[in-house]
Amino acid sequence: MSNLLYNYRRLVDRIDALCGAIQASLGEQIICSEGCSSCCTAITLFPVEAAALRAALDELPEQEAQDILRHVSEPASSERCPLLSHHRCLLYRARPIICRTHGLPIIYTEDNLHKSDCCPLNLNDAEAISGASVIDLDKLNPLLVAVNSLYLSRTEIEETAERLTIVEALTKR
């Protein structure tokens, strides 16, 4: 599995470096961080992200992994992320890409309109920010799609537009 996730892990490394540089450049303007969970909602994952999350769970001591599986299997609000426990992500180091970038300034295109977004806790005193401090989702998302396609081409998983919930990613074999 490790070889199959190589490209995904390299992409995560690059995104983590980008997010770290943005956080460093914006300094105290970035309020949200690990433990800030007000925006953590139930999301769906590409198969490669699901595999990476499952691999991270499988690397944990058995009791810790079982505790996480029990936690995500408990009925929860359909809007909250099932990995949240006491405002913390139970698999934070393996969190999906959207969770890594969430809250930081982003730009994207929707319905042929250029839009931007950022956590409402962040950038409250900023008059303007550098373009280098913004994540362009129109460039990032195709990279994730390509990595997912490559992953699927190397597995027996049928290429599909199907995405998985976090519960499905962790509980289905």
trRosetta pair geometry for C-beta under 8 A, 3 or more apart (Angstrom, degrees):
i j d omega theta_ij theta_ji phi_ij phi_ji
1 4 5.4 -61 -155 39 41 115
1 5 6.2 26 154 -11 74 111
1 51 6.7 -159 -160 175 110 110
1 55 5.5 -176 134 -100 137 122
2 5 6.1 -69 -150 44 28 102
2 6 7.1 60 148 -60 62 80
2 55 7.6 139 -80 -157 59 144
3 6 5.6 -15 -159 -27 40 116
4 51 7.0 -67 113 147 121 153
4 151 6.0 81 173 -142 89 83
4 154 5.7 -173 -123 105 90 125
4 155 6.3 63 -144 -65 140 102
5 8 4.9 -61 -163 48 69 116
5 9 5.5 70 138 -27 90 102
5 48 7.1 146 -117 -166 73 88
5 51 6.3 -154 -81 114 109 113
5 52 5.4 131 -140 -89 130 87
5 55 6.3 -80 -36 2 161 164
5 151 7.3 36 -94 -116 48 119
6 9 6.0 -62 -148 37 25 107
6 10 6.5 24 156 -18 64 106
7 10 5.7 -52 -147 35 33 111
7 11 6.4 35 153 -19 65 104
7 147 4.8 -170 126 -137 113 96
7 150 5.8 13 46 88 165 140
7 151 7.0 -140 58 -59 116 87
8 11 5.6 -55 -152 35 32 112
8 12 6.4 34 150 -19 66 104
8 48 4.9 -174 -80 162 137 118
8 49 7.3 -173 -153 -78 136 51
8 51 7.9 143 17 74 166 106
8 52 5.5 -133 125 -61 143 133
8 147 5.2 129 -83 161 66 131
8 148 7.9 70 -88 -73 108 56
8 151 6.5 27 -42 -68 116 133
9 12 5.4 -49 -146 36 35 114
9 13 6.4 42 151 -23 64 100
9 52 7.2 165 -68 -122 78 125
10 13 5.5 -48 -150 32 34 115
10 14 6.6 33 151 -17 64 103
11 14 5.7 -55 -151 36 33 110
11 15 6.3 30 152 -16 67 107
11 97 7.4 -34 128 -91 110 132
11 143 6.0 161 -131 142 124 115
11 144 6.7 140 163 -90 155 65
11 147 5.3 -68 -25 -63 150 160
12 15 5.7 -56 -144 40 31 110
12 16 6.1 35 155 -21 66 106
12 52 7.7 156 -43 -167 145 159
12 97 6.7 -126 -101 -86 77 87
12 100 7.2 160 -148 -41 81 165
13 16 5.8 -54 -146 36 28 112
13 17 6.5 29 153 -19 63 105
14 17 5.7 -54 -150 35 31 112
14 18 6.4 32 151 -18 65 105
15 18 5.5 -51 -147 37 34 113
15 19 6.1 32 155 -16 67 106
15 97 5.8 -36 156 -139 178 96
15 100 5.6 82 130 110 121 143
15 101 6.6 -74 -174 -59 116 101
15 140 7.1 81 -104 -142 110 122
16 19 5.8 -54 -142 40 30 109
16 20 6.1 34 155 -22 64 108
16 100 6.4 -79 -82 -163 69 136
17 20 5.7 -53 -145 37 28 113
17 21 6.4 29 155 -19 63 106
18 21 5.8 -57 -150 36 29 110
18 22 6.4 27 153 -17 65 106
18 135 6.7 99 139 -102 128 97
19 22 5.6 -53 -147 37 33 112
19 23 6.2 33 155 -18 66 106
19 100 5.8 -131 -33 158 161 91
19 101 6.2 -133 -87 -99 120 59
19 104 6.1 -137 -132 -42 87 158
19 135 7.6 2 -84 -71 76 129
20 23 5.8 -54 -145 38 30 110
20 24 6.2 29 155 -19 64 107
21 24 5.7 -54 -145 38 30 111
21 25 6.2 26 157 -17 65 108
21 132 7.8 -73 133 154 120 100
22 25 5.9 -58 -144 39 29 107
22 26 6.1 8 163 -2 66 113
22 30 7.7 104 126 -67 85 144
22 104 5.4 62 117 -154 147 133
22 105 7.4 -152 -169 38 132 89
22 132 7.9 -165 -95 132 77 66
22 133 5.0 121 -137 -150 84 65
22 134 7.7 134 -123 -50 127 18
22 135 7.1 -50 -59 -47 160 90
23 26 6.2 -67 -139 48 26 97
23 27 7.9 107 162 -66 53 19
23 30 5.1 -84 -132 46 77 165
23 104 7.3 -82 -63 -101 79 116
24 27 7.1 20 -178 -69 31 61
25 130 7.0 -74 157 43 142 125
25 132 7.1 165 -89 104 178 103
25 133 5.1 -131 93 -94 133 112
26 29 4.2 -91 170 61 95 115
26 30 5.0 90 98 -31 120 100
26 105 8.0 150 -75 -3 153 114
26 122 7.6 30 147 -171 145 111
26 123 7.1 -55 -161 -81 132 85
26 126 7.4 -34 -145 -80 102 139
26 129 6.8 -4 -98 -129 107 126
26 133 5.7 118 -54 -159 104 135
27 30 7.2 160 88 18 21 89
29 122 6.1 66 146 -171 73 77
29 123 5.1 43 173 -90 112 50
29 124 7.4 -170 -148 29 75 61
29 125 6.6 -124 -109 53 92 87
29 126 5.3 53 -139 -51 142 114
29 129 8.0 179 123 -91 162 121
30 33 7.3 92 135 -61 99 91
30 103 7.4 93 -155 134 93 110
30 104 7.1 -6 -119 -102 122 75
30 122 5.2 4 -120 -127 51 115
30 123 7.8 20 -77 -44 54 70
31 36 7.3 117 124 -93 78 158
31 119 7.3 -132 58 105 93 129
31 121 4.1 -107 70 144 132 109
31 122 5.5 -151 21 -81 85 62
31 124 7.9 29 -25 -6 130 111
32 36 4.0 -141 -145 93 77 158
32 38 8.0 -109 -112 37 119 98
32 39 7.5 -1 -136 16 156 123
32 102 7.9 -77 121 116 146 83
32 103 4.1 -109 71 -151 141 153
32 119 4.9 -30 -5 118 140 174
32 121 5.3 113 -44 69 92 132
32 122 6.2 -67 10 -50 96 106
33 36 5.7 91 44 2 43 114
34 88 7.3 33 172 -130 87 82
34 89 7.6 -95 -143 23 84 101
34 92 6.1 49 -131 -155 114 146
35 87 5.6 45 -167 130 60 107
35 88 6.0 -14 -101 -88 62 80
36 39 7.8 23 133 20 93 92
36 87 7.5 -11 -110 180 11 110
36 103 7.4 75 98 -95 133 156
36 121 7.3 -120 -162 49 145 163
37 40 4.3 -41 -162 10 79 128
37 81 7.7 -116 -162 36 106 118
37 84 5.5 111 -162 -131 144 128
37 87 4.3 -161 11 -149 130 68
37 88 7.3 -99 -55 -49 133 22
37 89 7.7 167 -102 -48 111 76
38 121 7.9 115 46 -31 136 129
39 102 5.9 -175 110 165 133 127
39 103 6.5 170 39 -69 152 91
39 119 6.4 -106 -31 -114 150 102
40 80 6.8 38 105 -158 86 68
40 81 4.3 -68 157 4 98 127
40 84 5.4 127 112 -70 142 129
40 89 7.2 -158 -131 -75 147 97
40 99 7.4 37 -119 -124 89 104
40 102 8.0 121 -86 107 61 163
41 79 5.5 -52 -140 174 98 69
41 80 6.5 -86 -126 -113 47 24
41 81 6.0 94 112 -48 8 80
42 78 6.2 -71 12 170 153 51
42 79 6.2 -143 10 -163 101 16
42 80 6.4 49 -38 80 87 25
42 81 5.7 167 -78 -95 46 43
42 82 6.5 51 -106 -21 96 83
42 165 6.7 -8 -179 -148 106 103
42 166 6.9 -127 -146 13 74 111
43 81 7.0 -5 3 -103 86 97
43 96 6.8 -131 91 56 140 150
43 98 6.1 -171 -154 72 164 145
43 99 7.7 -149 18 -52 152 93
43 165 8.0 150 91 -138 37 58
43 166 7.0 67 60 -39 71 104
44 163 3.7 82 148 125 121 125
44 164 6.3 149 -162 69 81 26
44 165 5.8 -53 -105 -84 74 49
45 49 3.9 -130 -169 89 108 119
45 50 4.6 141 102 -57 129 80
45 53 6.9 -63 -135 -3 172 137
45 96 5.7 -135 -110 -98 107 143
45 163 5.9 154 63 -173 29 93
45 164 5.2 -34 60 64 90 84
45 165 7.6 96 13 -150 89 7
45 166 6.8 93 -17 -79 122 60
45 169 5.6 19 50 -67 141 141
46 49 4.8 93 54 7 77 103
46 50 7.1 -141 95 -6 39 88
46 144 6.6 168 -1 158 152 102
46 145 7.6 -162 -101 -103 149 47
46 148 4.1 -76 170 -108 141 141
46 163 6.2 -51 -80 -119 39 88
47 50 5.4 -54 -144 37 35 114
47 51 6.2 37 156 -22 68 103
47 148 6.3 115 50 -157 81 99
47 151 6.6 -171 97 107 99 125
47 152 6.1 86 66 -79 140 97
47 155 7.9 -140 140 56 135 151
47 157 5.6 159 -171 142 158 160
47 162 7.8 56 -53 88 102 86
47 163 8.0 -132 -39 -125 61 46
47 164 6.7 89 -91 -7 56 118
48 51 5.7 -49 -147 34 32 113
48 52 6.5 33 153 -19 63 104
48 144 8.0 -169 66 -171 128 75
48 147 5.9 -155 106 125 171 92
48 148 4.5 -139 4 -109 121 66
48 151 3.9 136 -89 21 111 167
48 152 7.5 -91 -50 -39 95 76
49 52 5.7 -53 -149 36 33 111
49 53 6.4 34 152 -19 65 105
49 96 4.8 40 -167 -121 131 104
49 97 6.9 -99 -104 1 125 91
49 144 7.9 13 -51 -165 113 114
49 148 7.6 -30 -15 -93 83 108
49 169 7.5 -55 109 -120 76 148
50 53 5.8 -55 -149 37 31 111
50 54 6.2 29 154 -16 65 108
50 164 4.5 36 -84 58 146 140
50 168 7.2 -38 -135 102 136 87
50 169 3.4 -138 -143 -122 91 106
51 54 5.7 -56 -145 40 30 110
51 55 6.2 35 154 -23 65 106
51 151 7.0 -171 32 -180 147 138
51 169 7.9 -108 -38 -156 30 98
52 55 5.6 -50 -144 34 31 113
52 56 6.5 33 154 -20 62 103
52 94 6.1 -175 141 -167 89 102
52 96 8.0 127 75 -99 120 65
53 56 5.8 -53 -153 33 31 111
53 57 6.6 32 149 -18 63 104
53 91 6.2 83 -151 127 85 157
53 94 5.4 138 -114 136 53 120
53 96 6.9 -28 -62 -61 118 86
53 166 7.0 -107 162 -141 164 79
53 169 5.0 39 73 142 131 135
53 170 6.5 -76 128 -70 111 85
54 57 5.5 -52 -151 35 36 113
54 58 6.3 36 151 -20 67 106
54 169 5.8 -139 -48 161 97 80
54 170 6.0 179 -95 -108 77 47
55 58 5.6 -54 -147 37 32 113
55 59 6.6 35 153 -24 63 105
55 94 7.6 -175 73 -136 79 142
56 59 5.8 -54 -152 30 33 113
56 60 7.3 43 149 -32 60 97
56 91 5.4 108 110 -161 133 116
56 93 6.8 178 -148 86 135 91
56 94 3.3 -80 -46 -62 169 160
57 60 5.9 -47 -164 12 38 116
57 65 5.2 104 175 -134 80 100
57 68 6.2 -139 -130 88 105 144
57 69 7.5 95 -170 -59 135 91
57 91 6.5 -47 -69 -98 80 135
57 94 7.8 -117 -35 61 64 161
57 170 5.8 109 -43 -134 165 97
58 65 7.0 63 -97 -120 26 147
60 64 4.5 -110 163 89 121 115
60 65 4.4 153 77 -59 114 89
60 68 7.3 76 60 3 165 136
61 64 4.7 79 63 12 86 108
61 65 7.0 -163 86 -8 39 90
62 65 5.7 -59 -146 39 30 111
62 66 6.2 30 157 -20 67 107
63 66 5.6 -54 -146 37 31 112
63 67 6.4 35 153 -22 64 104
64 67 5.6 -51 -149 33 32 114
64 68 6.6 31 152 -18 63 103
65 68 5.8 -54 -151 36 33 110
65 69 6.4 32 152 -18 66 106
66 69 5.6 -53 -145 38 33 112
66 70 6.2 35 154 -20 65 105
67 70 5.7 -53 -148 36 29 112
67 71 6.3 32 152 -22 63 107
68 71 5.5 -53 -148 35 32 114
68 72 6.4 22 159 -12 67 105
68 83 7.6 9 -160 -130 103 80
68 90 4.9 156 -120 147 104 140
68 91 6.9 75 -149 -50 148 99
68 170 7.3 -112 129 -165 105 147
69 72 6.2 -57 -142 40 29 101
69 73 6.1 28 158 -20 63 114
69 170 6.3 -165 -106 147 76 116
69 171 6.6 121 -147 -91 98 85
70 73 5.8 -63 -148 38 27 112
70 74 7.0 38 153 -35 61 98
71 74 6.1 -48 -160 13 32 113
71 82 7.4 143 127 165 81 82
71 83 7.8 78 111 -128 120 38
71 85 5.9 -42 -159 -72 148 128
71 90 6.4 142 78 -59 151 162
72 82 4.3 78 -138 143 79 120
72 83 6.4 -1 -88 -77 109 58
72 90 7.9 -129 -50 49 99 147
72 166 6.6 -120 -146 121 132 100
72 167 5.2 178 157 -105 108 76
72 170 5.6 59 74 68 162 148
72 171 7.2 -153 100 -43 120 109
73 167 7.0 121 -90 -144 49 109
73 171 6.7 106 -83 -86 99 140
76 80 5.6 -93 149 71 117 112
76 82 5.6 161 37 -109 142 75
77 80 4.4 70 70 7 107 106
80 84 5.9 -87 169 39 106 136
81 84 4.8 101 75 -23 93 102
81 89 7.3 -25 115 -109 144 90
81 166 6.7 56 -162 3 80 160
82 165 7.9 63 6 157 132 106
82 166 5.3 -174 47 84 108 123
82 167 5.5 40 40 -60 169 93
83 89 5.2 28 125 -152 115 74
83 90 4.8 -132 -170 33 82 94
83 91 5.7 -74 -152 24 138 92
83 95 7.9 179 100 -106 156 87
83 166 5.9 -99 -30 168 104 152
84 87 6.7 1 -167 -108 104 19
84 88 7.0 135 -150 65 60 32
84 89 6.4 -40 -91 -91 57 53
84 90 7.6 -146 -81 -15 9 87
85 88 5.9 -37 71 64 69 83
85 90 5.5 57 10 -62 117 103
88 92 6.9 -58 179 -52 82 125
89 92 4.0 123 78 -78 109 75
89 95 5.6 11 154 -81 163 119
89 99 7.2 86 -93 -178 158 148
91 94 4.6 -47 163 55 103 104
91 95 6.4 149 104 -67 78 61
92 95 5.5 -15 -153 -33 37 114
95 99 3.9 -94 161 89 119 140
95 100 6.1 152 96 -54 106 77
96 99 5.1 97 61 8 71 104
96 100 7.3 -130 107 -8 39 90
97 100 5.4 -55 -150 32 38 114
97 101 6.4 16 160 -5 71 108
97 140 7.6 179 163 163 133 119
97 144 6.0 -129 36 -97 163 135
98 101 6.3 -67 -146 46 31 98
98 102 6.0 51 154 -52 66 101
99 102 5.6 -34 -139 5 31 122
101 104 5.6 -88 -172 40 61 116
101 106 6.7 75 155 -78 116 122
101 135 5.3 -124 -154 97 123 177
101 137 7.9 138 135 -88 157 94
101 140 7.4 87 -73 152 162 170
102 119 7.3 77 152 -62 71 108
103 118 7.0 38 176 -171 39 61
103 119 3.6 2 -140 -32 74 130
103 121 7.4 -22 -149 53 108 103
103 122 6.0 116 172 -21 85 137
104 118 6.8 -62 146 -129 21 84
104 119 7.6 23 -32 -2 23 100
104 122 7.4 -89 -109 134 33 176
104 134 8.0 164 145 -132 93 39
104 135 5.8 74 104 -7 119 120
105 116 6.7 -5 -170 -174 88 108
105 117 7.6 165 -148 86 48 40
105 118 4.5 -19 -94 -86 63 117
105 122 7.5 -136 -50 115 77 133
105 123 6.7 66 -65 -44 111 149
105 129 6.1 165 -8 76 169 156
105 133 6.2 52 48 126 130 83
105 134 4.6 -67 113 -111 109 77
105 135 6.9 151 92 16 56 75
106 116 6.6 166 87 -152 50 60
106 117 5.4 -12 58 59 97 85
106 118 7.0 165 15 -74 68 62
106 134 6.6 140 -114 -172 18 80
106 135 4.7 -32 -107 70 77 94
106 136 7.6 153 -161 -90 67 18
106 137 5.4 40 -175 -33 118 109
107 114 6.5 -2 -174 -174 107 94
107 115 7.0 162 -154 86 59 44
107 116 4.9 -28 -98 -97 73 82
107 134 5.5 41 -13 158 103 127
107 135 7.4 178 23 84 65 47
107 136 5.4 -20 64 -111 99 64
107 137 6.9 -161 83 15 43 83
107 138 7.4 -46 109 3 83 102
108 114 7.7 162 86 -151 29 54
108 115 5.7 -24 67 64 76 91
108 116 7.8 145 20 -93 66 36
108 117 7.7 -15 19 11 108 106
108 136 7.6 145 -78 -166 55 49
108 137 4.0 -14 -88 55 107 121
108 138 5.8 150 -135 -41 58 84
109 112 6.7 2 -179 -121 108 20
109 113 6.8 155 -154 73 65 34
109 114 5.8 -36 -97 -94 74 55
109 115 7.2 141 -111 16 23 82
109 138 5.4 49 6 -81 101 130
110 113 5.9 -30 70 60 66 87
110 115 5.5 -11 22 5 108 133
116 134 7.3 -50 -134 -147 114 131
118 122 5.3 -107 161 78 109 115
118 123 5.5 12 132 21 155 134
119 122 4.5 78 67 5 95 107
121 124 7.4 -53 176 -40 32 112
123 126 4.2 -51 -159 23 83 128
123 129 6.8 -63 -124 -44 127 133
126 129 5.5 8 175 -55 142 96
129 133 4.7 -97 167 76 113 131
129 134 6.7 126 106 -51 119 96
130 133 4.8 92 65 1 82 103
130 134 7.8 -155 100 -8 52 89
131 134 5.7 -60 -155 30 44 114
135 140 6.2 3 175 -28 101 145
136 139 4.4 45 101 17 111 110
136 140 6.5 151 87 -13 58 91
137 140 5.3 -58 -130 46 41 108
137 141 5.3 41 172 -25 77 108
138 141 6.8 -32 -118 30 19 108
138 142 7.6 19 168 -11 46 105
139 142 6.9 -63 -161 34 28 103
139 143 7.2 27 149 -18 61 110
140 143 5.8 -63 -163 32 37 114
140 144 6.7 32 150 -16 71 105
141 144 5.6 -53 -150 35 39 111
141 145 6.4 40 153 -20 69 103
142 145 5.4 -50 -144 37 38 115
142 146 6.2 41 155 -21 67 103
143 146 5.7 -54 -149 36 30 111
143 147 6.4 29 153 -17 65 106
144 147 5.7 -53 -144 38 32 110
144 148 6.2 34 154 -20 65 106
145 148 5.7 -56 -149 37 29 113
145 149 6.4 31 153 -20 64 105
146 149 5.7 -52 -147 35 31 112
146 150 6.4 31 155 -17 64 105
147 150 5.8 -53 -148 37 31 111
147 151 6.3 36 151 -22 64 105
148 151 5.5 -53 -149 35 32 115
148 152 6.3 30 154 -18 65 105
149 152 5.7 -54 -146 37 31 110
149 153 6.3 33 154 -23 64 106
149 159 6.7 37 -133 -130 72 125
150 153 5.7 -53 -148 33 31 113
150 154 6.7 17 156 -9 63 110
151 154 6.2 -74 -157 42 29 102
151 155 6.4 8 156 -7 68 116
152 155 6.0 -69 -140 44 33 101
152 157 5.4 -92 -134 85 78 102
152 158 7.7 -7 -169 125 114 16
152 159 4.5 107 139 -91 145 80
153 159 7.2 17 -66 -64 65 121
157 160 8.0 -100 155 14 89 99
164 168 4.2 -132 -168 91 97 121
164 169 4.8 123 119 -62 129 82
164 172 7.5 -122 -145 35 133 132
165 168 4.6 97 51 7 78 101
165 169 6.9 -137 94 -8 42 87
166 169 5.4 -50 -146 33 34 116
166 170 6.4 18 160 -8 66 110
167 170 6.3 -68 -148 44 27 100
167 171 5.8 -7 168 6 67 122
168 171 6.5 -74 -127 49 22 90
168 172 5.2 2 -173 -5 68 123
169 172 7.3 -34 -96 37 9 95
